[in-house]
């Protein structure tokens, strides 16, 4: 008994699409924390709808017409994507800094090949802090997963249909979908136990196939009388109405940095979404179906694909324009331009691509458009990375160069060997993050205080916390010692706190916070109101990433630096007023965010608060980085801070 679509349930599903794309846009604009789940809702909807389409083929022709299926999917998805890639490619060199162009080009080609999610995994980038870099194609990972599933899922059905040829097509589809869901859960369990990065779990097609499988399973179950009766029962509809607030609340409350979400809450969200879709489709006159058929939501749903494709490049491009940066017009411009492009894309590009051309002309046009998009990427991003992007000489000169070379290009937290009582489960876990100062605090650490703590870390050698990149004159420092992009700092820290679940996050920076900053095409001069505002917002961002009910956050105030190799080429570090200004902003934001700032400046500066501080060469061998004696002294000082006493208390 195949279910025939009605206009009401088509409208209600478009309404769900409208909610999903609105959630994603609001998340990307920074207004809600769980809006990324809109993508999960898209996946469940896609699994349901493409599976219904495949079932229709089986009922009408007795087989799945793979060629027709793939061509329909390509006609539906490729035109808008090719247009977007072409526009971004053509305009890239005039909008974005030169050092970002090679990354835009490589990700653009990965987008055209529907491989963007795996490129993101291999390159170490993360989705959740996309604003920390220049990545106009950041959002295309989900489109890549969708196409990968579209490629594999029909062939899986063909295999199951051959093995289970005596069963009804709907039963075969349901069994295949449940098998895919179980396989995806097994992959998630393995990856979760292997402690891979959160990005691997978030981007992986194997893990993400669960969402599509949920939708597919409900699509197959629809043709079973018992299931249909259950979906129409008032108890089922009541359960869906009761769970609807949870689904909506998830869009506002789920924080993507929590690894536990992917072990339970996100799959639960997807199952509820699948149940909601199935119930709506079986009850087109139901109150929930009517609410979702609201004309505005339906209209938004119809252009949802184009809106998703175009909105992120618009957001990133406008973020690099000075005119709107600090005005209320920025969100208006972002949403307005995104809507305008989506509407134009729908009527000018998408609808003609789906309905107004025969297969052969369309394939010829597709090949030409693919070539044009590729040429646009090459031509628009051909500028070489700037010669003045350099490796900070202060770090390159360090005497511990061999040890520093062991830090991975995109650092992930790991527990260094120490005599801490990690096996007893009683040692506080202190996640150390920062630049090379943080690394040498760990690398050279010793003593009783050092050994009583478990110390995972995530450090970038030669990178500040942002925003943007530190700049000295015309030189922008955009790479750490091992070549990692400094814009990945925030992404790596978000992943690190999710993996290590620390009691305390200790943030040690300062050497790169006393410079001018390059943000996109704009230079912010140190100490100007624009610099102050940008830095304050970045400190707020870091505080939000690390703060939780179970984790305390402690910044080490920027210390006084001494003359030496670490300051010879960086006179900014020897200006006390610069260090004091950074610390003033840090303390103001820390007070409003209820985080701790340790008075490391008073501990290291000459004055009555310096105590028995060792002499300069004994304390920091190059004026910036600690000696072994200095590191031991600092760990003892940290361990005895009254404000950390409750966090660092250990059981004897």
N, C-alpha and C positions, 0 to 999 in steps of 0.2 A: 504494500500500500504506500506508494510514493506520495510524499507531501507536496502539493502544488502551492506555489507562492501566491500570496495575496498582496495587494498594494499596501495594506496596513502593516503586515509584518516586514515588507521591504522598507517601508518608511521607518519603522521602529529600529531596524538594524542600522539604517543610515543615521538615526538619532544616536545610537551607541557609538558609531564612528565619530560623530560630532563631539561627543563627550570625550572620547579617547584622544582626539587630536587637540582639543582644547586643553586637556590635562598636560599633554606634552609641551605645548607652547607656554603654558603658565609655569611649568617646571623650568624650562630653558630660560624664561624671563626672570626666574628667581622668586616667584610668588608662592609656590607650594613645594613641599619637599618630596612628595611621593608621586608627582605627576609622571615620572618615568614609567609607571605602571600602565599608562595609556598604551605603550608599545605592547605590553603583555596582552592587553585587551584586544589590540589589533591582531595579534597572532592567533588568539583563540577564535576570533571572528573569521579570520582567513581560513583556519583549519576547518571550521564549520562550512563555510560557503564553497570552498574548492572541493570539499568532499561531497557536498550535495551535487555539485556539477559533475563530478566523476560518477556518482551513482546514477545521475540522469543518463549519461552515456551507456552505462551498463544496462539500464532498463530498456533503452531505446534501440541500442545496436548490439547488445550482448557482449560488448568488449569496450575497453578504454581506448579511445583514439588519441594516442600519445602525441602525434604530430599536431593535431588540431588543438589539443589542450595547451601544448607549449606555445603555439603561435598565438592563441588567445591571451595567454598570460603576458607574452612579450608585447603584444599590441596594447594591452592595458597599462603596463608599467614602464616600458622603455621610452616613449616619446617625451614625457615630462622630465625624466631623469637626464636624457641626452641634452635637452634644452638647458637644463640647469647647469650641467657640467660645462657646456659650451659657454654660457654667460659668465660663470665664475672664472673659467680659463682665460677668456678674453680680457676680463677686467682685473685679474689678479695683480698684475704688475703695477697698476695705477692705484690700487687700494691698500695692498699689504706690503710690509717691509720685505726687502730683498731676501733676507735670510730665511724667510718662511716659504719662499716660492718652490724650492725643490721638494719640500714636504707636501705642499699642496698638489704638485704635479704627480708625485708617486701615489698619493691617496686618491687622486682623481682617476688614475688608471685602474687602481684597485676597485674603485666604485664602478667603472665601466665594465669590469670583468666580474662584478658581483663577488668580490673577495675582500671587501673592506673590513669585515669583522675579524678575519684571520690576520690581516695585516696589522690591525690594532693590537691583537694579542701578541704577535711577534715583535712589534716595535715597543711594547711595554706601555703604551698610552692607556689612559682611562677615560671613561665616558663622563664621569660625574662632575668634573671640574673643567669642562670644555673651554670655559672663558679664560683659563690660564694660558692658552696658546692660540695661535692663529690656525684654526682648523675648520674651514667652511664645509668640508665633507664629513665632519665628525658623525653626523646623524645617519649616514648611509649604511652603517653596519647592519641596521635592522632590515633594510631593503636587500642586502646581500643574503642574510639568513633566510628571508622569505623566498628568494629565488632558488637558493640551495635546496630548501624543503620542497618547493614546487618541482624541482628537477627529480628529486629522489622519491617523493611520496607516491606518485602514480606508478612508478616501477615496483615499489614495495607492494602495492595493491595487485599488480599483475602477478607477482610471485605468489602472494597468498591466494589469489584466485585460482592459480594453477594447482596449488597444493590442496586447497579446500573447495574443489570445483563442485562438490555436491551440495554445498551450503548456499543459501540465498546471498545475493550480492551485498545486501545491507549487513548481514551477519559477518561476511568476510571482511568488510570494511571495519566493523566494530572490533573484531579480533585483531586485525592488523594495527588499528589505532591503539588499542590497549597494549599490544606488544611493543609498539614504538614508545609509548609512555613509560613502560617498565624499563626499557633499555635506557631511556633518558634519565630516569631516576637512578639507575645503576651507575651511569656515567657521573651524575652529580655526586653520588655517595663516594665513588672512587676519588674524584677530584677534591672533594671536601676533605677526605681523609688524608690525601696527599699534600694538603696545605699549599695548593697552588695559589696564584694571585687571584684577587677578587675579579680582576678584568677577565681572566680565563673563564671563570664561571659565568660572568655576565655576557660575554661576547660569543661563547662557544655554541656552534650550531647543534652539537650533540645534546647540550643541556637545554637549549632553547626549543628543541623539537617537542618537548613536553607540552608547551603551550598549544602548538598546532595539533598535537595528538589529542589533547582534551577536546578541542573543537571538533575534530574528526570523529572521535568516539561518540559524542552527542549527535553528530550528523548521521552516523550509521544506526544508532539506537532509535532514531526518529521513525524508521520504517517498521518498528515492532509494535504490535498492538498494545502489549502490556505497558511498554514505556510511554506510548502516546497517552494511554489512560492515566498513568501516573502524572504526566506533565499537565494534564487538564484538571487533576484533582485539586480541590480547594486547599488541602493541607500543603501540597507542593507550592502552590501560589502564595500561600501564607508564609512558608519558609523563605521563599525568594524575597518577599517584601521585608521580612525581618532581617535578612542578611544584606539587603541593599544598602543600609546605612554603613555597614562595615566596609563594603566595596567602595563607597564614596569617601569614607573617612580615610581609607588606605591611601587615596590620592593626595591627602593632605599631611599624613602623619608618618608614612613609611620612609625611613632614612636609608638611602642606598648604601651607605658605608657599613652597615651592619651585616656581617656574613651570615648570621643566624636567619635572616630573612629568607635566604635562598634554600635553607634546609626545611622550612615549614610554611612561613606566612605567605610567601609569593606563590608557591604551588596551591595553597589554600585559596588565595585570591583568584587564581586561574580556574580552579574547579567551580567556585561560586559564579564566576563570569560565564563559564560554560553552561551551568544550570540555568542562569538567568536568560541566556540566549535561547536555549532549548524551550524554556517555558514561554517566553515571549512569542516565539514562532508558532507554537502550538495553540496559543491563545491570542489571536490577533485583535479581539475586541476587549481584551483585559485592560484594566485601568493603567497598568504599567506600560503596556504597549501603546496606549493612547498618549500617555505623557511623553514617551520617547518619540512619538510622531509629531511633536511640536514643530511647526514649520521652520523655525530658525535652526533648530538642531538638525533637522533633515537636510536643509540647505548646506549647513556646515559639513555634514557627513558626506554629501555628494562631492564636495571639493576637498575632502580630507586628505586624499593622497597627494594632490598638488600642493596643498597647504603644508603638509609635512615635508615634501621635497624642497620647497622654496624658502620656508621660514628661517631655517638655521643659517644659510648663507646671508640672508638679509640681516639677521641679528648680528652676525660676526662682522659684516661689512660696516654696519652703522656704529658698532662699538669702536671702530677705528676712524670715525669722523669726529673732529673736534667741535663742530658747531652745536650738536645736540647733546654732547656728553654730560652736561650737568643741568639739563632742563627737563621739565615735565613732558616735553615734546618727544623725548626718546622712546618711551613705550608706545606712544601714539604712532610714531613713525614706524616702529618695528611691526606692530600688529597691522597697521593700515597698509603698508607696502606689501607685507606678506599676503594679506587677503586679496589685494589687487592683483598680484602676480598669480595667485592660485586660481582666481576667477578667470583671468585671461588664459591661463594654462588649460583650464578645463574646457573652455569653449573653442579656443583657437588650436590647441595642440592635442589634448587627450581625446575629445569626442571624435574629431576627424580621423585620428589614428585608429580608433576602434571600429568605426562604422562606415566611413565614406570612401575607403580605398579597397580595391581587390587585393588578394593575397600577394600576387606577384609584384604589382606596383608598390605595395607597402614594403615588401622585403627589399626592393631596390632602394626605396627611400630610407629605410632603416640602415642599410649598409652605408649609404652616403652620409647620413646623419652621424653614424658612429665614427666614420672617418673625419667628419668635420669637428666633432667633439674632441677627438684625439689631437688633431692639428691645433685646435684652440688651446688645449692644455699645453702643448709644446711651445706654441708661439707666445702665449700669455705669461708663461712662467720660465722663460728662457734666461732671465737675468741670473747670473751666478750669485751665490751667497757672498755677502759683503766681506771684503778683505779685512776689515777692521774688527771682525768677530774673532776674539782671541781667547787663549787659555791664560788665566790670571798668572802672572809670573811669580807672585808670592807663593802660590801653591806648587808651581812647577819646581821651585828651588828647594822644597822641603827635604830635610835629610832622611825622611821616612818614605822616600819615593817608592820603594819596592812594596812596602806595606800598603801604601795608598793605592797602588796599582791593582790590588786584589779586590777593590770595591767594584761591584758590577756597574755597568753603564746606567742602568735604571735600578737603583738600589731597592732591595726588598728586605724586610726585617729578618734577622737570623740571630740565634743566640751564640755569642762567642764563648769559647771555652773559658771557664773560670771556676774557682773553687766555691762559688755561691751554692747555697743549699737548695738548688732547684729541684732535686729529687725529693726533698722533704715536703715540698709544696708550701713552705712557710716564708720564702723570700719574696719581698715585694718585687713586682715587675715594673721596671722603669724603662719606658721607650724613649731612647735618646734620638732626637732629630736635630738637623741643622746643617751647617757647612763643615769645612775641614776642622774648625775649632772643636766641634762636637765629636768628630772622628778621633782627633788626637786626645781628647779628654778620655775617650774609651781606650784607644790603642795604647796609650802610655799609663793608663790607670793602674793603680795597685793600692795595697793597704787594706785594713780591716773593713772600712766603710765600703770600698769598692767591691770587695768579695762577698758582702752580705746581700747584694742585690742582683737580681736577674736583669740583664741589660740588652734586650733587642734594640736594633737601631735602624734608621733610615737616613742616610746623610748624602749630600751632594757637595763635592769638593770644588768650591769656587762659585757657588750660586747663592744669592740671597733669596729671601722668601717672596720677593716681588712687591708690588705688581710689576709686570713687564720685566725688564732686564737692567742691571746696573750699568751705568754709562760714565765714562771719564773722557771729557772732551768729545772727540768724534769716535771713540772706541766703545763698542758695546760688547759686554761680556755675556755671551749667550751659550757657552758650553762649559760643562764641568771638565775635570781633568781627564776623564775617560771618554769624553765626547758626547755625553748625554745632553739633551736639550734642557736648559735650565727651566723652561716652562713646565717641565714634568714634575717639579718639586712638590707642588700641592697634591697632584694626583697620587704620587708615590706615598705621601704621608697619609692620605685618606686610606689607602690600601693597608699601610703598615699598622694603623691603629685598629683596623678591623681584624687583622691577622693575630696581633699579639695580645689584644685585650688587656692593656696595662693598667696598673694601679695609678701610675703617674706618667705623664708625658713631660719630659724635660727638653725645652727648646733652647738651643744654644746657637745664636746668630749674632750679627752685629758688624762683622768686618765688611760686608757688602751692603749694609743698610745706610751708610753715610755718604752714598753717591747720588748723583742725578739718576733719573730713571727714564728708560725708553719704553713707552707703551704704544705699540703699533707704530704709527708715523709721528707720534708726538713725544717731545722731550720735556720732562718735568724737572725743573731746576730744584735742587735741594733747598728745603726750608720755605718754599713758596706755599701759598694757601692750597694750590692745586696738588703739590707734592704731599702736603700734610693730609689732605682729604683722601688721596689715593692710598697712601700708606696706612692710614687709620682703617679704611675699609678692608685692606688686606689682612691686617691684624685681627679684625673682627671675623674674617673668613677662617683664618687658622684656628681661632678660639672655638668657632662653631664646629669645625671638623673634629677637634679633640675632646671637647667638653661632653660629659655624660654623667649620669647618676653614679657610675662606678669608677670614673676616671677623673683624677685631678690634673690640672695643667699648671706648670710652672715655667715661666720664661726666666732666663738668665739675662739680666740687664746687660747691655753692651759694655764691655770693660774699657778701661783705659789701655791704650796700646803704647808700646815703647818704640824707639828708633831701632831699626834692624832690617834684615832682608825682607821681612813681611810688610814693611811700611815704606821702604826706600822708593818704590815706584808708585806709592799710593799715599801722598801727603794728606789726603782727606782724613785718613785714619788718625793722624797726629793732631787734628784740630779738636780740642775738648768740646767746643761749642756744638760740633756736629753730633758727637756721641751723646751729649747731654740732650740735644733736641730730639733725637730718636728715642731716647729713654723716657723723655717727657710724654711723647705721644703713646709709647708703649704702656706706661703706667696709667694714663688716662683711660685707654681702652680696656686695660685689664681690670680696672676698678669697675667699669660699667658692665663687664662680662663676668665678674666675680671669679677671676683667675689670679694666680700668684705671680708676682715679679720678685725674684731674688735680687738682693742689692749687690750684685756682682761688680757693679761699677765702684761702689764704695769700698769693696773688699780689695780691688786691684789698684785704686788710685792712691796717690800720695796724700795723706791727710790723717786726721784723728781716727777715722773708721777703718784704716788699712790694717791696723793691728800689727802682727809680726810677719807681714808679707815679706817673702824672700826678695833678694835683689833681682833686678830685671833679667839679666842673662840666665840666672838660675831658675827663674819662674817661667819665662817664655823665651825660648832659644832664639827666635827670629823677631821678637816683639809682638807676635800674634799668637803663635801656637805653643802650647804648654810643653815643658820638659817633663820627665818622669816625676821628678820631685814636685814640680808645680801641679801635675795632675793628681798626685796623691793628696797634696794639700787641699786642692779644690774639692775632691770627693769627700774628704773629712768635713770640710766647711758645709757642703751641701747636706750631708747626712745629719749635721747637728742644727740645721735651721729650725727654729721653733715652728714656723708655719708649715713645715713638712713632717713634723713629729708624728702626727696621727697617721699619715700616709705611709711613712717608711718604717713604722714600728714592726719589729720582727719578734718571733717567739724564740726565746732562748731554750 
